[in-house]
Amino acid sequence: MVQARSEAVQAYMMHHVMDSSRWTWLPSVHTELPFHLTVNGVMVIGVAVLIALVFGLTARRAQPVPTGLLNVLETFAKYIRDEMVIPFLGEKDGTRMAPMFCTLFFFILVMNLAGLIPCFYTATANLGVTAALSLVTLGFMIIGAIFRTGFVAFCKGFAPPGVPRLMLIMIVPIEVLSMFIRAMALAIRLFANMLAGHLVIYSLLGMIVMFGFYAAPALLGALGIYLLEVFVSFLQAYIFTLLSAIFIGERYHPAH
């Protein structure tokens, strides 16, 4: 009996963390998604629409003295602009690109938090989603930097000044490779942290399914991990946005 329950719990966990065209509300209740959509695709689209609606409606009701939700959003936006973006991209580039970083932060944050709602899915626990987000950062590191500094200056940014020319044969390829590794690390870090937390929660809850009342203390552990995941959701959105600002700033201002 325990073996059968264990296999059922494992199957439910794997289905929840893997992308699928079937939305699972309960272990025996499923909904097939139309138009070849997947659960993570629905979450990404839903979060994007939600953010657009919230920011759009909030902006239309803007007042000289912000209150309520507008005050909260403005506080986050000012912190991202003044403490995370401008210090690494400078006043001009930082102010111009602040909306992009604010969008990136809130997009990741809402996807992280949405995954903590029962019967919903964590899109950022899918490597394909986090890789797409990191490609945005990589695009600004390459295309944005070329547009900002010019192709020649962009290429010179991989050659540190004062280094002997013979050493550049080894250093330049390493610098180019490190640019792609940094973007890859962004994707893996966000994916791994969000996936690990959910696996731990489901593992603890699965113990209750397998052993019943005797595993009741595991419910407290699951609750503790759940609260920790709320903090991790904010932390990972912050880290992704901050590192993106640092990496893009390095390419926009290679002299520094």
C-alpha positions in Angstrom: 0.0 0.0 0.0 2.8 2.4 0.9 4.6 1.5 -2.3 1.6 2.3 -4.4 1.0 5.6 -2.6 4.7 6.5 -3.0 4.5 5.9 -6.8 1.3 8.0 -7.0 3.0 10.8 -5.1 6.1 10.7 -7.3 4.0 10.7 -10.5 2.0 13.7 -9.2 5.2 15.6 -8.3 6.8 14.9 -11.7 3.7 15.9 -13.6 3.5 19.2 -11.6 7.1 20.2 -12.2 7.2 19.1 -15.8 5.6 21.1 -18.6 2.4 19.5 -19.9 -0.6 20.2 -22.0 -2.8 18.8 -19.2 -3.7 21.1 -16.3 -4.0 18.9 -13.1 -6.4 20.3 -10.5 -6.4 17.2 -8.3 -4.6 13.8 -8.8 -7.7 12.5 -10.7 -9.0 15.8 -12.1 -7.4 17.0 -15.4 -8.2 19.6 -18.0 -6.7 19.4 -21.5 -5.4 22.7 -22.7 -6.5 23.9 -26.2 -4.4 25.2 -29.1 -1.3 23.2 -28.1 -0.8 25.3 -25.0 1.2 24.0 -22.1 0.7 24.8 -18.4 3.9 26.9 -18.2 2.8 28.7 -21.4 -0.5 29.5 -19.8 1.2 30.8 -16.7 3.6 33.0 -18.7 0.7 34.5 -20.8 -1.5 34.9 -17.8 1.1 36.7 -15.7 2.0 39.0 -18.6 -1.7 39.9 -19.1 -2.1 40.4 -15.3 0.9 42.7 -15.0 -0.2 44.7 -18.1 -3.7 45.1 -16.6 -2.6 46.0 -13.1 0.0 48.6 -14.3 -2.3 50.0 -16.9 -5.3 50.4 -14.6 -3.0 51.8 -11.8 -1.4 54.3 -14.1 -4.8 55.6 -15.3 -5.8 56.2 -11.7 -2.5 57.9 -10.9 -2.8 60.8 -8.4 -0.3 63.6 -7.4 0.2 61.8 -4.1 0.3 58.0 -4.7 -1.7 55.8 -2.4 -2.5 52.2 -2.0 -1.2 49.8 -4.7 0.2 52.7 -6.7 2.4 53.7 -3.8 3.7 50.1 -3.4 4.5 49.8 -7.1 6.2 53.2 -7.1 8.3 52.3 -4.1 9.5 49.1 -5.8 10.1 50.9 -9.1 12.1 53.7 -7.5 14.2 51.2 -5.6 14.9 49.2 -8.7 15.8 52.3 -10.7 17.9 54.1 -8.0 19.6 51.2 -6.2 19.8 48.4 -8.8 20.0 50.0 -12.3 21.5 53.5 -12.2 24.6 52.4 -10.0 25.6 50.0 -12.8 24.4 51.6 -16.0 24.8 55.3 -15.1 22.2 58.0 -14.8 21.3 58.3 -18.5 21.2 54.6 -19.4 19.8 53.6 -16.1 16.9 56.0 -16.3 16.1 55.0 -19.8 16.2 51.3 -19.1 14.6 51.3 -15.7 11.1 50.3 -17.1 12.6 47.2 -18.7 14.2 46.1 -15.4 11.0 46.9 -13.5 9.1 44.7 -15.9 11.6 41.9 -15.6 11.5 42.0 -11.8 7.7 42.0 -11.5 7.3 39.4 -14.2 9.6 37.0 -12.4 8.2 37.8 -9.0 4.6 37.3 -10.0 5.4 34.0 -11.7 7.3 32.8 -8.6 4.4 33.8 -6.3 1.7 32.4 -8.6 3.3 28.9 -8.3 2.7 29.0 -4.6 -1.1 29.1 -5.2 -2.7 25.6 -5.0 -3.5 24.1 -8.4 -1.2 26.6 -10.2 2.2 26.0 -11.7 5.6 27.6 -11.2 6.7 28.7 -14.7 10.1 29.7 -13.4 10.7 26.1 -12.3 11.0 25.3 -16.0 14.4 25.7 -17.5 12.9 26.7 -20.9 11.2 29.7 -19.3 14.2 30.9 -17.3 16.4 30.4 -20.4 14.1 32.7 -22.3 14.4 35.3 -19.6 18.2 35.0 -19.6 18.2 35.4 -23.4 16.6 38.8 -22.9 19.6 39.8 -20.7 22.0 38.3 -23.2 20.4 40.2 -26.0 20.9 43.5 -24.2 24.5 42.4 -23.4 25.3 41.9 -27.1 22.8 43.8 -29.3 22.2 46.6 -26.9 25.9 47.1 -26.2 26.7 47.1 -29.9 24.0 49.7 -30.4 25.2 51.7 -27.4 29.0 51.7 -27.9 29.4 50.5 -31.5 30.7 47.2 -32.8 34.4 48.1 -32.6 34.1 49.3 -29.0 32.0 46.3 -28.1 34.8 44.0 -29.4 37.5 46.0 -27.6 35.6 45.4 -24.3 36.8 41.8 -24.3 40.4 42.9 -24.3 41.4 44.4 -20.9 43.7 47.4 -21.3 47.3 46.9 -20.3 47.4 43.2 -21.0 50.2 41.9 -23.2 49.1 41.0 -26.7 50.2 37.5 -26.4 48.0 37.0 -23.3 45.0 38.3 -25.3 45.0 35.2 -27.4 43.9 33.3 -24.2 42.0 36.1 -22.4 39.6 37.2 -25.2 38.1 33.8 -25.8 37.6 33.4 -22.1 35.9 36.8 -21.8 33.6 36.0 -24.7 32.7 32.6 -23.2 32.2 34.1 -19.8 29.5 36.4 -21.2 27.4 33.4 -22.3 28.2 31.5 -19.1 26.8 34.4 -17.0 23.5 34.3 -19.0 23.4 30.6 -18.6 24.0 30.9 -14.8 21.1 33.3 -14.5 18.7 30.7 -16.0 20.0 27.8 -14.0 20.1 29.7 -10.7 16.4 30.8 -11.0 15.3 27.4 -12.3 17.1 25.4 -9.6 16.0 27.5 -6.7 12.3 27.5 -7.6 12.2 23.8 -8.5 14.0 22.7 -5.4 11.6 24.5 -3.0 8.5 23.0 -4.7 10.0 19.5 -4.7 10.7 19.8 -0.9 7.1 20.9 -0.2 5.6 18.1 -2.3 7.9 15.6 -0.7 6.8 16.6 2.8 3.1 16.6 1.8 3.6 13.3 0.1 4.7 11.8 3.4 1.3 12.5 4.8 -0.3 10.8 1.8 1.9 7.7 2.3 1.9 7.4 6.1 -1.3 9.2 7.1 -1.6 10.7 10.7 1.9 9.4 11.7 3.5 11.9 9.3 1.4 14.9 10.6 4.5 16.8 11.8 5.6 17.0 8.2 2.8 19.4 7.6 4.5 21.9 9.8 7.7 21.4 7.9 5.9 22.0 4.6 4.3 25.2 6.0 7.8 26.4 7.0 9.2 25.7 3.6 6.2 27.4 2.0 6.8 30.6 4.0 10.5 30.3 3.0 9.5 30.0 -0.6 7.6 33.3 -0.4 10.9 35.0 0.7 12.8 33.1 -2.0 10.4 34.3 -4.6 11.2 37.9 -3.8 14.9 37.1 -3.4 15.3 35.3 -6.8 13.5 38.1 -8.6 15.8 40.6 -7.0 19.0 38.6 -7.8 18.0 38.0 -11.4 17.3 41.7 -11.9 20.4 42.9 -10.1 22.8 40.5 -11.9 21.2 41.4 -15.2 21.9 45.1 -14.5 25.5 44.3 -13.5 26.1 42.2 -16.6 24.5 44.7 -19.0 26.3 47.6 -17.3 29.7 45.8 -17.9 29.1 45.6 -21.6 27.6 49.1 -21.9 30.6 50.6 -20.0 33.5 48.3 -20.6 36.0 51.0 -19.5 34.7 50.8 -16.0 
